[in-house]
Amino acid sequence: MAFDLVWQTGARRIFDALMANAQRSLDQRRGEGKSTKAEGLFKQVHKCIELLAADPRHTGLQTHAYYSLAHPYDRHQKVFEAYAQNRTPGAYRVFWCYGPGTGQITIIAITPHP
């Protein structure tokens, strides 16, 4: 089952900033040579979000419950953490939850792991 994505403002802002940095980097190198860290980071975060929308239980996401964030719609429901990167200093994580409606996932935050 594919899910529709709902974005919280902060998460959308971070995603758009990552995309803008990757595009700026791509424009500067004019598509020649090796991709930059900004391009690689955006590609990884984008893939993580695509996998979430397709199947939140995809094994590559290493999805698990995260208890330090409150669910934005129902405090009795769980918030989850998915890995956009792994084994990287400051690896990026995507925090999400089910809802607000059936067949929807809300992206709460996109942030580097402390």
DRENKOL-905829 format. One record per residue: residue number from 1; residue in three letters; x, y, z of N, C-alpha, C in turn. Coordinates in Angstrom, 1 decimal. Example, Ala and Ser with C-alpha at 12.3 -4.5 7.8 and 13.67 -1.06 7.14 Angstrom:
<nodes>
<pos:1&code:Ala&nc1:13.2&nc2:-5.7&nc3:7.8&cac1:12.3&cac2:-4.5&cac3:7.8&cc1:13.2&cc2:-3.3&cc3:7.8>
<pos:2&code:Ser&nc1:12.8&nc2:-2.2&nc3:7.1&cac1:13.7&cac2:-1.1&cac3:7.1&cc1:12.9&cc2:0.0&cc3:7.9>
</nodes>
This chain:
<nodes>
<pos:1&code:Met&nc1:0.8&nc2:-1.2&nc3:0.0&cac1:0.0&cac2:0.0&cac3:0.0&cc1:0.9&cc2:1.2&cc3:0.0>
<pos:2&code:Ala&nc1:0.7&nc2:2.1&nc3:-0.9&cac1:1.4&cac2:3.4&cac3:-1.0&cc1:0.7&cc2:4.4&cc3:-0.1>
<pos:3&code:Phe&nc1:1.5&nc2:5.2&nc3:0.6&cac1:1.0&cac2:6.2&cac3:1.5&cc1:1.1&cc2:7.6&cc3:0.9>
<pos:4&code:Asp&nc1:0.2&nc2:8.5&nc3:1.2&cac1:0.3&cac2:9.9&cac3:0.8&cc1:1.1&cc2:10.6&cc3:1.9>
<pos:5&code:Leu&nc1:2.0&nc2:11.5&nc3:1.5&cac1:2.8&cac2:12.2&cac3:2.5&cc1:2.2&cc2:13.5&cc3:2.9>
<pos:6&code:Val&nc1:2.3&nc2:13.8&nc3:4.2&cac1:1.9&cac2:15.1&cac3:4.8&cc1:3.2&cc2:15.6&cc3:5.4>
<pos:7&code:Trp&nc1:3.5&nc2:16.9&nc3:5.2&cac1:4.7&cac2:17.4&cac3:5.7&cc1:4.4&cc2:18.5&cc3:6.8>
<pos:8&code:Gln&nc1:5.2&nc2:18.4&nc3:7.9&cac1:5.2&cac2:19.5&cac3:8.8&cc1:6.1&cc2:20.5&cc3:8.3>
<pos:9&code:Thr&nc1:5.9&nc2:21.8&nc3:8.6&cac1:6.6&cac2:22.9&cac3:8.0&cc1:8.1&cc2:22.8&cc3:8.2>
<pos:10&code:Gly&nc1:8.6&nc2:22.5&nc3:9.3&cac1:10.0&cac2:22.4&cac3:9.5&cc1:10.7&cc2:21.3&cc3:8.7>
<pos:11&code:Ala&nc1:10.0&nc2:20.2&nc3:8.6&cac1:10.5&cac2:19.1&cac3:7.8&cc1:10.6&cc2:19.5&cc3:6.3>
<pos:12&code:Arg&nc1:9.5&nc2:20.1&nc3:5.8&cac1:9.5&cac2:20.5&cac3:4.4&cc1:10.6&cc2:21.6&cc3:4.1>
<pos:13&code:Arg&nc1:10.8&nc2:22.5&nc3:5.1&cac1:11.8&cac2:23.5&cac3:4.9&cc1:13.2&cc2:22.9&cc3:4.8>
<pos:14&code:Ile&nc1:13.5&nc2:21.9&nc3:5.7&cac1:14.8&cac2:21.2&cac3:5.6&cc1:15.0&cc2:20.4&cc3:4.3>
<pos:15&code:Phe&nc1:13.9&nc2:19.7&nc3:3.9&cac1:14.0&cac2:19.0&cac3:2.6&cc1:14.2&cc2:19.9&cc3:1.5>
<pos:16&code:Asp&nc1:13.5&nc2:21.0&nc3:1.4&cac1:13.7&cac2:22.0&cac3:0.3&cc1:15.1&cc2:22.6&cc3:0.4>
<pos:17&code:Ala&nc1:15.7&nc2:22.8&nc3:1.6&cac1:17.0&cac2:23.4&cac3:1.7&cc1:18.1&cc2:22.3&cc3:1.2>
<pos:18&code:Leu&nc1:17.9&nc2:21.1&nc3:1.5&cac1:18.8&cac2:20.0&cac3:1.1&cc1:18.7&cc2:19.9&cc3:-0.5>
<pos:19&code:Met&nc1:17.5&nc2:20.0&nc3:-1.0&cac1:17.3&cac2:19.9&cac3:-2.5&cc1:18.0&cc2:21.1&cc3:-3.1>
<pos:20&code:Ala&nc1:17.8&nc2:22.3&nc3:-2.6&cac1:18.5&cac2:23.5&cac3:-3.1&cc1:20.0&cc2:23.5&cc3:-3.1>
<pos:21&code:Asn&nc1:20.5&nc2:23.0&nc3:-2.0&cac1:22.0&cac2:22.8&cac3:-1.9&cc1:22.5&cc2:21.8&cc3:-2.9>
<pos:22&code:Ala&nc1:21.8&nc2:20.7&nc3:-3.1&cac1:22.2&cac2:19.7&cac3:-4.1&cc1:22.1&cc2:20.3&cc3:-5.5>
<pos:23&code:Gln&nc1:21.1&nc2:21.0&nc3:-5.8&cac1:20.9&cac2:21.6&cac3:-7.1&cc1:22.0&cc2:22.7&cc3:-7.4>
<pos:24&code:Arg&nc1:22.3&nc2:23.5&nc3:-6.4&cac1:23.3&cac2:24.5&cac3:-6.5&cc1:24.7&cc2:23.8&cc3:-6.8>
<pos:25&code:Ser&nc1:25.0&nc2:22.8&nc3:-6.1&cac1:26.2&cac2:22.0&cac3:-6.2&cc1:26.3&cc2:21.4&cc3:-7.6>
<pos:26&code:Leu&nc1:25.2&nc2:20.8&nc3:-8.1&cac1:25.2&cac2:20.2&cac3:-9.4&cc1:25.4&cc2:21.3&cc3:-10.5>
<pos:27&code:Asp&nc1:24.7&nc2:22.5&nc3:-10.3&cac1:24.9&cac2:23.6&cac3:-11.3&cc1:26.4&cc2:24.1&cc3:-11.3>
<pos:28&code:Gln&nc1:27.0&nc2:24.1&nc3:-10.2&cac1:28.4&cac2:24.6&cac3:-10.1&cc1:29.3&cc2:23.7&cc3:-10.8>
<pos:29&code:Arg&nc1:29.1&nc2:22.4&nc3:-10.7&cac1:30.1&cac2:21.5&cac3:-11.4&cc1:29.6&cc2:21.1&cc3:-12.8>
<pos:30&code:Arg&nc1:28.4&nc2:21.6&nc3:-13.2&cac1:27.9&cac2:21.5&cac3:-14.5&cc1:27.8&cc2:20.0&cc3:-14.9>
<pos:31&code:Gly&nc1:27.4&nc2:19.2&nc3:-14.0&cac1:27.2&cac2:17.7&cac3:-14.3&cc1:28.5&cc2:17.0&cc3:-14.6>
<pos:32&code:Glu&nc1:29.6&nc2:17.6&nc3:-14.4&cac1:30.9&cac2:16.9&cac3:-14.7&cc1:31.6&cc2:16.5&cc3:-13.5>
<pos:33&code:Gly&nc1:32.2&nc2:15.3&nc3:-13.5&cac1:32.9&cac2:14.8&cac3:-12.4&cc1:32.1&cc2:14.2&cc3:-11.3>
<pos:34&code:Lys&nc1:32.7&nc2:13.9&nc3:-10.2&cac1:32.0&cac2:13.2&cac3:-9.1&cc1:31.0&cc2:14.0&cc3:-8.4>
<pos:35&code:Ser&nc1:29.9&nc2:13.4&nc3:-8.0&cac1:28.9&cac2:14.2&cac3:-7.2&cc1:29.4&cc2:14.6&cc3:-5.9>
<pos:36&code:Thr&nc1:28.9&nc2:15.7&nc3:-5.3&cac1:29.3&cac2:16.3&cac3:-4.1&cc1:28.6&cc2:15.7&cc3:-2.9>
<pos:37&code:Lys&nc1:29.0&nc2:16.0&nc3:-1.7&cac1:28.4&cac2:15.5&cac3:-0.5&cc1:26.9&cc2:16.0&cc3:-0.4>
<pos:38&code:Ala&nc1:26.7&nc2:17.3&nc3:-0.8&cac1:25.3&cac2:17.8&cac3:-0.8&cc1:24.4&cc2:17.0&cc3:-1.7>
<pos:39&code:Glu&nc1:24.9&nc2:16.7&nc3:-2.9&cac1:24.1&cac2:15.9&cac3:-3.8&cc1:23.8&cc2:14.5&cc3:-3.2>
<pos:40&code:Gly&nc1:24.9&nc2:13.9&nc3:-2.7&cac1:24.7&cac2:12.5&cac3:-2.1&cc1:23.7&cc2:12.5&cc3:-0.9>
<pos:41&code:Leu&nc1:23.8&nc2:13.5&nc3:-0.1&cac1:22.9&cac2:13.6&cac3:1.1&cc1:21.5&cc2:13.8&cc3:0.6>
<pos:42&code:Phe&nc1:21.2&nc2:14.6&nc3:-0.3&cac1:19.9&cac2:14.8&cac3:-0.8&cc1:19.3&cc2:13.5&cc3:-1.4>
<pos:43&code:Lys&nc1:20.2&nc2:12.8&nc3:-2.2&cac1:19.8&cac2:11.6&cac3:-2.8&cc1:19.4&cc2:10.5&cc3:-1.8>
<pos:44&code:Gln&nc1:20.1&nc2:10.5&nc3:-0.7&cac1:19.8&cac2:9.5&cac3:0.4&cc1:18.6&cc2:9.9&cc3:1.1>
<pos:45&code:Val&nc1:18.4&nc2:11.1&nc3:1.4&cac1:17.2&cac2:11.6&cac3:2.1&cc1:15.9&cc2:11.4&cc3:1.2>
<pos:46&code:His&nc1:16.1&nc2:11.7&nc3:0.0&cac1:15.0&cac2:11.5&cac3:-1.0&cc1:14.6&cc2:10.1&cc3:-1.1>
<pos:47&code:Lys&nc1:15.6&nc2:9.2&nc3:-1.2&cac1:15.3&cac2:7.8&cac3:-1.3&cc1:14.6&cc2:7.3&cc3:-0.1>
<pos:48&code:Cys&nc1:15.0&nc2:7.7&nc3:1.1&cac1:14.4&cac2:7.3&cac3:2.4&cc1:12.9&cc2:7.7&cc3:2.4>
<pos:49&code:Ile&nc1:12.6&nc2:8.9&nc3:1.9&cac1:11.2&cac2:9.3&cac3:1.9&cc1:10.4&cc2:8.6&cc3:0.9>
<pos:50&code:Glu&nc1:11.0&nc2:8.3&nc3:-0.3&cac1:10.3&cac2:7.4&cac3:-1.3&cc1:10.0&cc2:6.0&cc3:-0.7>
<pos:51&code:Leu&nc1:11.0&nc2:5.4&nc3:0.0&cac1:10.7&cac2:4.1&cac3:0.6&cc1:9.7&cc2:4.2&cc3:1.6>
<pos:52&code:Leu&nc1:9.7&nc2:5.2&nc3:2.4&cac1:8.6&cac2:5.4&cac3:3.5&cc1:7.3&cc2:5.4&cc3:2.8>
<pos:53&code:Ala&nc1:7.1&nc2:6.2&nc3:1.8&cac1:5.8&cac2:6.3&cac3:1.1&cc1:5.4&cc2:5.0&cc3:0.5>
<pos:54&code:Ala&nc1:6.3&nc2:4.2&nc3:0.0&cac1:6.0&cac2:2.9&cac3:-0.6&cc1:5.7&cc2:1.8&cc3:0.5>
<pos:55&code:Asp&nc1:6.6&nc2:1.8&nc3:1.5&cac1:6.5&cac2:0.7&cac3:2.5&cc1:7.3&cc2:1.1&cc3:3.7>
<pos:56&code:Pro&nc1:6.6&nc2:1.6&nc3:4.7&cac1:7.3&cac2:2.1&cac3:6.0&cc1:8.1&cc2:1.0&cc3:6.7>
<pos:57&code:Arg&nc1:7.8&nc2:-0.2&nc3:6.4&cac1:8.5&cac2:-1.3&cac3:7.0&cc1:9.6&cc2:-1.9&cc3:6.2>
<pos:58&code:His&nc1:10.1&nc2:-1.2&nc3:5.2&cac1:11.2&cac2:-1.6&cac3:4.4&cc1:12.4&cc2:-1.8&cc3:5.3>
<pos:59&code:Thr&nc1:13.1&nc2:-3.0&nc3:5.1&cac1:14.2&cac2:-3.3&cac3:6.0&cc1:15.3&cc2:-2.3&cc3:5.9>
<pos:60&code:Gly&nc1:15.6&nc2:-1.7&nc3:4.8&cac1:16.7&cac2:-0.7&cac3:4.6&cc1:16.5&cc2:0.5&cc3:5.4>
<pos:61&code:Leu&nc1:15.3&nc2:0.8&nc3:5.8&cac1:15.0&cac2:2.0&cac3:6.6&cc1:15.3&cc2:1.9&cc3:8.1>
<pos:62&code:Gln&nc1:15.4&nc2:0.6&nc3:8.6&cac1:15.6&cac2:0.3&cac3:10.0&cc1:14.7&cc2:1.1&cc3:10.9>
<pos:63&code:Thr&nc1:13.4&nc2:1.1&nc3:10.5&cac1:12.4&cac2:1.9&cac3:11.2&cc1:12.2&cc2:1.3&cc3:12.6>
<pos:64&code:His&nc1:12.1&nc2:2.2&nc3:13.6&cac1:11.8&cac2:1.8&cac3:14.9&cc1:11.1&cc2:3.0&cc3:15.7>
<pos:65&code:Ala&nc1:10.4&nc2:2.7&nc3:16.7&cac1:9.7&cac2:3.7&cac3:17.5&cc1:10.7&cc2:4.7&cc3:18.1>
<pos:66&code:Tyr&nc1:10.3&nc2:5.9&nc3:18.2&cac1:11.2&cac2:6.9&cac3:18.8&cc1:10.3&cc2:7.7&cc3:19.9>
<pos:67&code:Tyr&nc1:10.8&nc2:7.7&nc3:21.1&cac1:9.9&cac2:8.1&cac3:22.2&cc1:10.2&cc2:9.6&cc3:22.7>
<pos:68&code:Ser&nc1:11.1&nc2:10.3&nc3:22.1&cac1:11.5&cac2:11.6&cac3:22.5&cc1:10.7&cc2:12.7&cc3:21.8>
<pos:69&code:Leu&nc1:9.9&nc2:12.3&nc3:20.8&cac1:9.1&cac2:13.3&cac3:20.1&cc1:7.6&cc2:13.0&cc3:20.3>
<pos:70&code:Ala&nc1:6.8&nc2:14.0&nc3:20.5&cac1:5.4&cac2:13.8&cac3:20.7&cc1:4.7&cc2:13.6&cc3:19.3>
<pos:71&code:His&nc1:3.7&nc2:12.7&nc3:19.2&cac1:2.9&cac2:12.6&cac3:18.0&cc1:2.1&cc2:13.8&cc3:17.8>
<pos:72&code:Pro&nc1:2.1&nc2:14.4&nc3:16.6&cac1:1.4&cac2:15.7&cac3:16.5&cc1:-0.2&cc2:15.6&cc3:16.5>
<pos:73&code:Tyr&nc1:-0.7&nc2:14.4&nc3:16.3&cac1:-2.2&cac2:14.3&cac3:16.2&cc1:-2.8&cc2:13.5&cc3:17.4>
<pos:74&code:Asp&nc1:-2.1&nc2:12.6&nc3:18.0&cac1:-2.6&cac2:11.8&cac3:19.0&cc1:-1.5&cc2:11.3&cc3:19.9>
<pos:75&code:Arg&nc1:-1.5&nc2:11.9&nc3:21.2&cac1:-0.3&cac2:11.6&cac3:22.0&cc1:-0.2&cc2:10.1&cc3:22.5>
<pos:76&code:His&nc1:-1.2&nc2:9.3&nc3:22.2&cac1:-1.1&cac2:7.9&cac3:22.5&cc1:-0.5&cc2:7.1&cc3:21.4>
<pos:77&code:Gln&nc1:-0.3&nc2:7.7&nc3:20.2&cac1:0.3&cac2:7.0&cac3:19.1&cc1:1.8&cc2:7.1&cc3:19.1>
<pos:78&code:Lys&nc1:2.5&nc2:6.3&nc3:18.3&cac1:3.9&cac2:6.3&cac3:18.2&cc1:4.5&cc2:7.2&cc3:17.1>
<pos:79&code:Val&nc1:5.7&nc2:7.7&nc3:17.4&cac1:6.5&cac2:8.4&cac3:16.4&cc1:7.6&cc2:7.4&cc3:16.0>
<pos:80&code:Phe&nc1:8.0&nc2:7.4&nc3:14.7&cac1:9.0&cac2:6.5&cac3:14.3&cc1:10.2&cc2:7.2&cc3:13.7>
<pos:81&code:Glu&nc1:11.3&nc2:6.5&nc3:13.7&cac1:12.6&cac2:7.1&cac3:13.2&cc1:13.0&cc2:6.1&cc3:12.1>
<pos:82&code:Ala&nc1:13.4&nc2:6.7&nc3:10.9&cac1:13.9&cac2:5.9&cac3:9.8&cc1:15.3&cc2:6.4&cc3:9.4>
<pos:83&code:Tyr&nc1:16.2&nc2:5.5&nc3:9.0&cac1:17.5&cac2:5.9&cac3:8.7&cc1:17.6&cc2:6.4&cc3:7.3>
<pos:84&code:Ala&nc1:18.1&nc2:7.6&nc3:7.0&cac1:18.4&cac2:8.0&cac3:5.7&cc1:19.9&cc2:7.7&cc3:5.4>
<pos:85&code:Gln&nc1:20.7&nc2:7.7&nc3:6.5&cac1:22.1&cac2:7.3&cac3:6.4&cc1:22.4&cc2:6.4&cc3:7.5>
<pos:86&code:Asn&nc1:23.5&nc2:5.7&nc3:7.4&cac1:24.0&cac2:4.8&cac3:8.4&cc1:25.5&cc2:4.8&cc3:8.5>
<pos:87&code:Arg&nc1:26.0&nc2:4.6&nc3:9.7&cac1:27.5&cac2:4.5&cac3:9.9&cc1:28.2&cc2:5.7&cc3:9.3>
<pos:88&code:Thr&nc1:27.6&nc2:6.9&nc3:9.5&cac1:28.2&cac2:8.2&cac3:9.1&cc1:28.1&cc2:9.2&cc3:10.2>
<pos:89&code:Pro&nc1:29.2&nc2:9.9&nc3:10.5&cac1:29.1&cac2:10.9&cac3:11.6&cc1:27.9&cc2:11.9&cc3:11.3>
<pos:90&code:Gly&nc1:27.0&nc2:12.1&nc3:12.2&cac1:25.9&cac2:13.0&cac3:12.0&cc1:24.9&cc2:12.5&cc3:10.9>
<pos:91&code:Ala&nc1:24.8&nc2:11.2&nc3:10.9&cac1:23.9&cac2:10.5&cac3:9.9&cc1:22.5&cc2:11.1&cc3:10.0>
<pos:92&code:Tyr&nc1:21.8&nc2:11.3&nc3:8.9&cac1:20.5&cac2:11.9&cac3:8.8&cc1:19.4&cc2:10.9&cc3:9.2>
<pos:93&code:Arg&nc1:18.4&nc2:11.3&nc3:9.9&cac1:17.3&cac2:10.5&cac3:10.3&cc1:16.0&cc2:11.3&cc3:9.8>
<pos:94&code:Val&nc1:15.0&nc2:10.5&nc3:9.5&cac1:13.7&cac2:11.0&cac3:9.2&cc1:12.7&cc2:10.6&cc3:10.3>
<pos:95&code:Phe&nc1:12.0&nc2:11.5&nc3:10.9&cac1:11.1&cac2:11.2&cac3:12.0&cc1:9.7&cc2:11.3&cc3:11.4>
<pos:96&code:Trp&nc1:8.8&nc2:10.4&nc3:11.6&cac1:7.5&cac2:10.3&cac3:11.0&cc1:6.5&cc2:9.6&cc3:11.8>
<pos:97&code:Cys&nc1:5.2&nc2:9.8&nc3:11.4&cac1:4.1&cac2:9.1&cac3:12.1&cc1:3.0&cc2:8.8&cc3:11.1>
<pos:98&code:Tyr&nc1:2.1&nc2:7.9&nc3:11.5&cac1:1.0&cac2:7.6&cac3:10.7&cc1:-0.1&cc2:8.7&cc3:11.0>
<pos:99&code:Gly&nc1:-0.8&nc2:9.1&nc3:9.9&cac1:-1.9&cac2:10.1&cac3:10.1&cc1:-1.6&cc2:11.4&cc3:9.4>
<pos:100&code:Pro&nc1:-2.5&nc2:12.3&nc3:9.4&cac1:-3.7&cac2:12.4&cac3:10.2&cc1:-4.8&cc2:11.5&cc3:9.7>
<pos:101&code:Gly&nc1:-4.8&nc2:11.1&nc3:8.4&cac1:-5.9&cac2:10.3&cac3:7.9&cc1:-5.4&cc2:8.9&cc3:7.6>
<pos:102&code:Thr&nc1:-6.3&nc2:8.1&nc3:7.2&cac1:-6.0&cac2:6.7&cac3:6.7&cc1:-5.2&cc2:6.8&cc3:5.4>
<pos:103&code:Gly&nc1:-4.1&nc2:6.0&nc3:5.4&cac1:-3.3&cac2:6.0&cac3:4.2&cc1:-2.3&cc2:7.2&cc3:4.1>
<pos:104&code:Gln&nc1:-2.1&nc2:7.9&nc3:5.2&cac1:-1.2&cac2:9.0&cac3:5.2&cc1:-0.1&cc2:8.8&cc3:6.2>
<pos:105&code:Ile&nc1:1.1&nc2:9.4&nc3:5.8&cac1:2.2&cac2:9.4&cac3:6.7&cc1:2.6&cc2:10.9&cc3:6.8>
<pos:106&code:Thr&nc1:2.9&nc2:11.3&nc3:8.1&cac1:3.4&cac2:12.7&cac3:8.3&cc1:4.9&cc2:12.7&cc3:8.5>
<pos:107&code:Ile&nc1:5.6&nc2:13.5&nc3:7.7&cac1:7.0&cac2:13.7&cac3:8.0&cc1:7.2&cc2:14.8&cc3:9.0>
<pos:108&code:Ile&nc1:7.7&nc2:14.4&nc3:10.2&cac1:7.8&cac2:15.4&cac3:11.3&cc1:9.0&cc2:16.2&cc3:11.2>
<pos:109&code:Ala&nc1:10.2&nc2:15.5&nc3:11.0&cac1:11.5&cac2:16.2&cac3:11.0&cc1:12.5&cc2:15.4&cc3:10.2>
<pos:110&code:Ile&nc1:13.4&nc2:16.1&nc3:9.7&cac1:14.6&cac2:15.5&cac3:9.0&cc1:15.8&cc2:16.2&cc3:9.7>
<pos:111&code:Thr&nc1:16.6&nc2:15.4&nc3:10.3&cac1:17.7&cac2:16.0&cac3:11.1&cc1:18.9&cc2:15.0&cc3:11.2>
<pos:112&code:Pro&nc1:20.1&nc2:15.6&nc3:11.4&cac1:21.3&cac2:14.7&cac3:11.6&cc1:21.2&cc2:14.1&cc3:13.0>
<pos:113&code:His&nc1:21.7&nc2:12.9&nc3:13.2&cac1:21.7&cac2:12.3&cac3:14.4&cc1:22.8&cc2:12.9&cc3:15.3>
<pos:114&code:Pro&nc1:22.4&nc2:13.2&nc3:16.6&cac1:23.4&cac2:13.9&cac3:17.5&cc1:24.6&cc2:13.1&cc3:17.7>
</nodes>
